[in-house]
Amino acid sequence: MKALRISRSIPRLGLARIASPLSPAAAAKIGPLNYTVVDAPDLPGPGWQRVRTRLAGICGSDLSLVEGHASLYFQDWVSFPFVPGHEVVGELEDGTRVVLEPVLGHEARGFSPPFDGAAPGDGDDYTHLATGPLEPGIQTGFCCSTGGGWAPEFVAHESQLHRISDDMPDERAVLIEPFAGGIHAALLAAPTLAARQDPTTPPIVAVLGAGTMGLAAVAGLRRYLPDVRIIVGARYQHQQALAKAFGADVVVGPDKLARAVRRAAGCHIIGDYLTSGAHVTIDAVGTSATVADAIRITRPRGRVVLLGMPADVNLDLTGLWHRETELKGAYTYGTETLPDGRTCSTFALAIETVNALTAERLLSATYDLTDHVDAIAHAAGAGRRGAVKIAFDMRSGDT
């Protein structure tokens, strides 16, 4: 079959890194991504299923690979060459439609789960991600043993598959995985909000960025932490409108976010730091500038949640130290503890949320795999082109 595949080529990665700021399309042409013939992966063992891809999204981590900006941290946690694609709705051989939870957890790798009912992302030891019968890989879409969604088919373990109802369109289902990531980040705000010193006033959560993940975080905050005051910094007009529709109380341009948080908190500004600020700030972008901004607008002893993948950043951490700010990563999903004490898988919450919001409105365009250069360019420039989510469509069977 023909698929898109990432190869480990230092020269191609370097060329893509140079070309991507000027032309994402050029990076897709000359970088490590190739449209080529690949073998369908073998089923690794019992409990594995062959999945035919229907839709597969393009996310920020995929773009960082294609454009040569991925962190060297991942070189020991992935196995080349691999087929990308982890935001997937597919179909089993019996016609059942499924959504992929891509983390290659304990059960997929032949280990016992950390506790009964654990989700693939649960556990506090990552040994299994690089050991066992599979080649190293943090997720499907980063592992040469499993394939990924940017191909007509791949393999997945039963523990990774969520059956979806017949009335859920594929265009909504492909948003479940990114919404799970955003909801996980939103719920990471809960411990800090519960411990705040003045519980008589609504807690403030700021969100930097309103792409797919930022919007998913806004939706998760409004649905599962309904009493929070949500202030969003969104660059583009369509992102601002969607943030409001998903439950944000205040939406401003990124350059006005600090002022909006200051007004809500009723605090002062000294230098470029607020004296108080948001109880929690979710950075859904992940650059040096946005992480620094998040620390500046978060009140002392507050929490900054890194939802956007930060890669290499340069930061002055004096303010983090002085204000005793907690910096918390938000990687994927797992089993969540809700404010009312219930536990639930993040994917179950994401399925509820995408249905409530008819989230397919975020899917802006789909492409054939053969048109991958245009698809990558569209995804890389989604914001300025009035788009949100771009995906590959393999339902015709012609790819």
N, C-alpha and C positions, 0 to 999 in steps of 0.2 A: 504494500500500500504506500501511497505518498503522504508525507506528513511534514510538518515544520519541526526542525531539530536544531538544538544548540550544541555546537562542538567546542571543545576546549582548544582555542587557538589564540595565543597571546597577540600575534600580529593583527588578527581580525578584531579582537576586543579593543586594541589600541586604536585602530582605524575608526571603529564605531564610536569610541569615546570622543575622538576629535570631530567627527562629522555630525554627531547628534545635535549639538547646540544650533548648528546652521540648518540641518535638514534631517529630521528623523527618518524620512524615506531613504535617504542615502545611507544612513546607519543600518537600516534594515537590509539594504542591498549588499553592503560590503562587510557587515559585521559577522558575528558567529552564528546567525540564524540562516538556515538553508531549507528550501523546499526540495525534498529528496525522497527517494525510495527507502523505506525502512521495513524491517520485519515486524509483524505483529508480536507483541510480547507473549511468552508462554505463561500459562497459569502456574503460579509458584507452588500451589498445593491445595489441600482441602480448605473450603470456605472462600475461595476466590471465584470471582465472576468475570466474564468478558462483558465489557460495556461498549455499546456503540454510541458515539458522541452525537448529540443533536445540536446543542449550542455550547460554546466555550468562550468565556469572557477574556478580555485583555486587561490586566491590572497593572498597578505601578511597579510591583516587583518583577513582572514579566518585562516591562519596558526597560527597567534598569539593566536587565541581562542583555536585551537586544541592543541597547545603546552603550554597553560597555561600562556601566557605572556600578555594577554589583560589588558589594564589599568582599574583600578577600576572606572575611570570616567564614563565608559559605563554602570555600573550596574543599574543606574536609567533611562537609555535611551534604554534599550532592555527588552524583556520579555521572560522568560524561561518557558518551553523548546522550542527551536526554531530550525527550519531547516535552515542551512546556504545556501549560494549561491545567489550572486547578479550580477554576470557577466553571463547573460543568453540570449540565443536565444531560442525561443519556438514557439509554434503553438497554435492558437486559435481553438475553436471547429469547426469552418467552414473551417479550413485548412490554414488560413492566417498566415504567419510567421511574428514574431515580435521580437524586441529586447526590453529588460526591462531597463527603467531608474529607478533605484531601490529606490531613495529617496521617502519616504512616505510624500508627500507634503500636502499643505493645502487642495486641492480638494479631495485627497484620504481619508482624515480624516474628510470630511464634512464641511470644512471652506471655506470662500471666498479666492480666490488667492490674493496676495498682490498687483497685478496690472494685467491688461488685457494681456493675452498671457504669463503669468509667467510660468516658468519651475518649476517642483517640488522642486528644490533646492533653489529657490529664496525666499527672505524675510529676515527680520532682527529680527524676534521673533520666538523662537523655542518652544513656548508653545504647538503648535499642535502636536509635535513629541511624547508627552507623555499624550495627552488628546484626547477627542473625542471618537467615537465608537470603535476604535481599541485599543488593548493593546499597551503599549509603544514600540517604535521601530524606530530607525533612518532610517532604510531602510527595504525593503523586504530582507529576509535573516538574519534579526535580530529581527523579530517580530513573536510571536506565532500565531497571528491572520491571517497572510497571507501565511505562509509557505515560502519556498525558493527553489532555483534552484537545490539543492542537493536531489531532490525528483522527481518522475515521473510527478507530477503536483503541481501547486500552484495557488494562485489567485492574480490578479493585477488590479488596477484601470486604466481606459482608459487614464488618464493623464500621466500614466507611460509607455505607450506602443507606440513603433515606428514601423510602418509597413516597411518591407524591400522588395526590388525588387526581382523578381524571379531569376535574374541572379547573386545574391550575395550568395556565398556559406556560409553554416553555420559556417565553419571554419574561415571565415573572420568576420562574424557578431558577433561572441562571443568576438571579440577584440574591439568592438565599445565602450563598457562601460569603460574599462581601458584607451582607447585612449581619451575618453572625459575627464577623470581625468587629464591625462597628458597635454592635450591642455589647460584646465583651468589653470593649473599651469604656462604654457608657457605664456599665455595672462596676467597673473598677473605681468609679467615683464614689460609690456608696459608703465604704468604710470611713472615708474622710468626711463626708457629709454627716454621717451619723455621730461623729465625734466633735462636731463644731461647737464652739463655746457659746454661741448665741442661737439656740434652736427656735427662737421666737420670730426670726425673720427668714424669708425664703433664701435658701442657699443659692449661690451663683456658680454656674458652670459656663466657662467660655470654650468655644470650639474654633480653632484656627483651621480654615480650609473647608470647602463645601463641594468637593468632588464626591465620588461614590461613597468613600469611607466616612468622610465628614458628615454627609447627609444621613448615612446609616447610624452614626453615633447620635446625631440629633434625634432621629426617630426612636432610638433605644432609650435615650434620656427621657423623652416625653412620655413614652409608653410605660416604662418600668420605674422611673423616678419622677413621678408626675408633679411633685411640688417644687422642683428646681426652677430657677430663672435661667433660661438658656440665652446666651449672647454669642452670636456667630459673626466671624469675619469671613466674608465671601467676596471674591474678586469680581465675578461676572454676574450680570443681571439675572440670567436664568438660574444660576446657583442661589442667588439671594431669594428669588421667588420660591424655589423648592424648599429652601431652609425654613422659610415662613410656613409653607404648606405642611411641612413635617413637624412643626411644633415649636420653632424658635420664637422667643419673645421679642428679641431685638436682633436685627440683621444689619450690619454695616460693612463698608469696605474694610480691607485689612488695615489700612492706615488709620482708621478711626476706631479700631477695636479697643485700644487702651483707654481712649476717652470714654467709650460706652461702658466699659467695666468700672472705670473710676466713678462715673456718675451713679451706677447701680450700687456700688459699695459705699459711696459717700466718703471717699478718702482723698488724700493728697498725692502729689507726685513729687519725688525728690530725685533730681537727675532724670533718668528715664525709667526709674522703678516706681511703681505704685506703693504707697505706704501700707495699704491693705490689698484688696483685689478679689479675684475669683477664688472660691474655695478649691475648685478643681479646674484645670485647663487641659483640654484634649487637643494635642497637636496632631492634626490629620494630614500634615504636609511632610515634615521630617527633614527640613534643611537646617543649617547652622543658624540662619536668621530666625526661623520660626521657633526653634527650641529656645533660643535666647529670648525672643518675645514672650513665649509662654512663661518662662521663669519670671520675667519682669512684671507680668500682670497677675501673677498668682500670689495670694496673700501669704505672709509668714506661716509656716507649718501647714501649708496647703500641699496639694499634689498636682504634679504635671504628668499626664498620661501620654506616652509616645505611641500613637496609633500609626502615624506615617513612619515608614522604615527610614531611619536616619542615616545609615551608611557612615561615611567619614564626615565628622563635624568638628568645627573649631569653636570652642566656647570658653568664656571667662566664667568659671564656676564660683567666684567669690560670693555672688548674690545667692546662689543655691546654698552655700555653706552658712552665710550669715543669717538667712531667713529660715533655715532648717526646712527647706522645701524638699519634698520627696519626689524623686524622678522614677516613674514606673513604666516599664515596657508593657505593651499590649499586643502580644503575638497570638494570632488566631482565636481560639475558642476552647470550650471544654464543658465542664459541669459548673453551672452558676448557682450561687446562693442569692436569692432575691431578698429585698428588704423585709418581706413578711416571713422569712425563714424557709420558704420552699426551695427545693433544689430542682434544677431542670437543665437539660442540655441546651447549649447556646443555639444549636441548630433548630430545636423545637421552638424556641423563642423567635428565631429568625423567620421560620415558616409562618408563625402567627402574624408577625409584623409585616412581611411582604404582602400577605393576603389583605390585611387591614388597610394598607396604603395603596393597593394595586400598583406595586412597585415597578411593573413593566414600563411605566412612563419614563423611567431612567434609561431604558435601552434605546439608544439614539440611532444606531445603525448596525447592520450585520454584513459580513463579507464572506466570500468563499476563501478557502485556504490559498487558492491560486492568486488571489488579490491581496496577499498578506502585506505587501509593501504599502499599499494604500490604507489598509486597516491599521497598521502600526502608526503611520503618519497621522491618521485621524485620531487614534487613541492618545498619542503624544500631545496633540493640540486640541484635545476635547474641549477644554474650558473656553478658549478664545473662539472656537468654532460653534459654540452654543450647544455642545453635546455633553453627555455624562458618561455612559457606559457603551463601549464598542465590543462586539463579539463576532466570533466565527460561526457560521451556520453550515452544518453538514447534513441537514435533513433531506436534501435532494438525492443523496446517494451518489452524486456524480464526482465528488472530490476524490 
